Amino acid sequence: MAIAMDVSTRTAIDATLNALNPTMSQEALMQRLQANMLRRSLQAQQEQAETLMKMAEGKGQNLDIRC
């Protein structure tokens, strides 16, 4: 189930962060949110790199290199 949110404004982000954990400072929550977003981005890039490496392996292929 995907939840769509409009986070285009700072107030929407602040409201979301307050709803998640009102006891933590907004700056700490913003840093946690950014860290999570960076982690997900890195994971996606790693998956793409793995896919590219598998494609580049060329299992079972014979290359004929003649000059």
MARVO-716972 format. One record per residue (C-alpha): residue number from 1; residue in three letters; chain; x, y, z. Coordinates in steps of 0.05 Angstrom, whole numbers, padded with zeros to 5 digits. Each point is the difference from the previous one (the first is absolute). Last residue first. Layout:
residues N
<site><k>NUM</k><r>ALA</r><c>A</c><x>X</x><y>Y</y><z>Z</z></site>
...
***
This chain:
residues 67
<site><k>67</k><r>CYS</r><c>A</c><x>00855</x><y>-00178</y><z>-00716</z></site>
<site><k>66</k><r>ARG</r><c>A</c><x>-00041</x><y>-00054</y><z>00030</z></site>
<site><k>65</k><r>ILE</r><c>A</c><x>-00039</x><y>00002</y><z>00065</z></site>
<site><k>64</k><r>ASP</r><c>A</c><x>-00054</x><y>-00052</y><z>-00001</z></site>
<site><k>63</k><r>LEU</r><c>A</c><x>-00038</x><y>00004</y><z>00065</z></site>
<site><k>62</k><r>ASN</r><c>A</c><x>-00033</x><y>-00061</y><z>00025</z></site>
<site><k>61</k><r>GLN</r><c>A</c><x>-00061</x><y>00010</y><z>00044</z></site>
<site><k>60</k><r>GLY</r><c>A</c><x>-00019</x><y>-00048</y><z>00055</z></site>
<site><k>59</k><r>LYS</r><c>A</c><x>-00006</x><y>00054</y><z>00052</z></site>
<site><k>58</k><r>GLY</r><c>A</c><x>00009</x><y>00070</y><z>-00028</z></site>
<site><k>57</k><r>GLU</r><c>A</c><x>00020</x><y>00033</y><z>00065</z></site>
<site><k>56</k><r>ALA</r><c>A</c><x>-00021</x><y>00069</y><z>-00023</z></site>
<site><k>55</k><r>MET</r><c>A</c><x>-00075</x><y>-00012</y><z>00011</z></site>
<site><k>54</k><r>LYS</r><c>A</c><x>00013</x><y>-00026</y><z>00070</z></site>
<site><k>53</k><r>MET</r><c>A</c><x>00043</x><y>00062</y><z>00015</z></site>
<site><k>52</k><r>LEU</r><c>A</c><x>-00056</x><y>00045</y><z>-00026</z></site>
<site><k>51</k><r>THR</r><c>A</c><x>-00051</x><y>-00033</y><z>00045</z></site>
<site><k>50</k><r>GLU</r><c>A</c><x>00047</x><y>00005</y><z>00060</z></site>
<site><k>49</k><r>ALA</r><c>A</c><x>00011</x><y>00074</y><z>-00015</z></site>
<site><k>48</k><r>GLN</r><c>A</c><x>-00075</x><y>00013</y><z>-00004</z></site>
<site><k>47</k><r>GLU</r><c>A</c><x>-00010</x><y>-00035</y><z>00067</z></site>
<site><k>46</k><r>GLN</r><c>A</c><x>00056</x><y>00042</y><z>00030</z></site>
<site><k>45</k><r>GLN</r><c>A</c><x>-00032</x><y>00063</y><z>-00027</z></site>
<site><k>44</k><r>ALA</r><c>A</c><x>-00067</x><y>-00018</y><z>00031</z></site>
<site><k>43</k><r>GLN</r><c>A</c><x>00033</x><y>-00015</y><z>00067</z></site>
<site><k>42</k><r>LEU</r><c>A</c><x>00036</x><y>00067</y><z>-00003</z></site>
<site><k>41</k><r>SER</r><c>A</c><x>-00065</x><y>00037</y><z>-00013</z></site>
<site><k>40</k><r>ARG</r><c>A</c><x>-00033</x><y>-00037</y><z>00058</z></site>
<site><k>39</k><r>ARG</r><c>A</c><x>00057</x><y>00019</y><z>00047</z></site>
<site><k>38</k><r>LEU</r><c>A</c><x>-00002</x><y>00073</y><z>-00024</z></site>
<site><k>37</k><r>MET</r><c>A</c><x>-00075</x><y>00004</y><z>00014</z></site>
<site><k>36</k><r>ASN</r><c>A</c><x>00010</x><y>-00031</y><z>00069</z></site>
<site><k>35</k><r>ALA</r><c>A</c><x>00056</x><y>00049</y><z>00016</z></site>
<site><k>34</k><r>GLN</r><c>A</c><x>-00043</x><y>00058</y><z>-00023</z></site>
<site><k>33</k><r>LEU</r><c>A</c><x>-00058</x><y>-00022</y><z>00045</z></site>
<site><k>32</k><r>ARG</r><c>A</c><x>00047</x><y>-00009</y><z>00059</z></site>
<site><k>31</k><r>GLN</r><c>A</c><x>00029</x><y>00070</y><z>-00012</z></site>
<site><k>30</k><r>MET</r><c>A</c><x>-00070</x><y>00030</y><z>-00004</z></site>
<site><k>29</k><r>LEU</r><c>A</c><x>-00019</x><y>-00037</y><z>00065</z></site>
<site><k>28</k><r>ALA</r><c>A</c><x>00061</x><y>00029</y><z>00035</z></site>
<site><k>27</k><r>GLU</r><c>A</c><x>-00016</x><y>00070</y><z>-00026</z></site>
<site><k>26</k><r>GLN</r><c>A</c><x>-00073</x><y>-00006</y><z>00021</z></site>
<site><k>25</k><r>SER</r><c>A</c><x>00020</x><y>-00016</y><z>00071</z></site>
<site><k>24</k><r>MET</r><c>A</c><x>-00022</x><y>-00066</y><z>00027</z></site>
<site><k>23</k><r>THR</r><c>A</c><x>-00061</x><y>-00004</y><z>00047</z></site>
<site><k>22</k><r>PRO</r><c>A</c><x>-00053</x><y>00009</y><z>-00054</z></site>
<site><k>21</k><r>ASN</r><c>A</c><x>00018</x><y>-00065</y><z>-00036</z></site>
<site><k>20</k><r>LEU</r><c>A</c><x>-00035</x><y>-00018</y><z>-00065</z></site>
<site><k>19</k><r>ALA</r><c>A</c><x>-00053</x><y>00054</y><z>00003</z></site>
<site><k>18</k><r>ASN</r><c>A</c><x>00052</x><y>00054</y><z>00012</z></site>
<site><k>17</k><r>LEU</r><c>A</c><x>00041</x><y>-00025</y><z>-00060</z></site>
<site><k>16</k><r>THR</r><c>A</c><x>-00061</x><y>00001</y><z>-00045</z></site>
<site><k>15</k><r>ALA</r><c>A</c><x>-00020</x><y>00070</y><z>00022</z></site>
<site><k>14</k><r>ASP</r><c>A</c><x>00071</x><y>00025</y><z>-00011</z></site>
<site><k>13</k><r>ILE</r><c>A</c><x>00001</x><y>-00031</y><z>-00070</z></site>
<site><k>12</k><r>ALA</r><c>A</c><x>-00066</x><y>00032</y><z>-00018</z></site>
<site><k>11</k><r>THR</r><c>A</c><x>00025</x><y>00067</y><z>00028</z></site>
<site><k>10</k><r>ARG</r><c>A</c><x>00064</x><y>-00004</y><z>-00041</z></site>
<site><k>9</k><r>THR</r><c>A</c><x>-00039</x><y>-00005</y><z>-00065</z></site>
<site><k>8</k><r>SER</r><c>A</c><x>00001</x><y>-00050</y><z>-00056</z></site>
<site><k>7</k><r>VAL</r><c>A</c><x>-00015</x><y>-00058</y><z>00045</z></site>
<site><k>6</k><r>ASP</r><c>A</c><x>-00066</x><y>-00020</y><z>-00033</z></site>
<site><k>5</k><r>MET</r><c>A</c><x>-00013</x><y>-00070</y><z>00024</z></site>
<site><k>4</k><r>ALA</r><c>A</c><x>-00018</x><y>-00064</y><z>-00035</z></site>
<site><k>3</k><r>ILE</r><c>A</c><x>-00006</x><y>-00063</y><z>00041</z></site>
<site><k>2</k><r>ALA</r><c>A</c><x>00015</x><y>-00065</y><z>-00034</z></site>
<site><k>1</k><r>MET</r><c>A</c><x>-00031</x><y>-00066</y><z>00022</z></site>
***
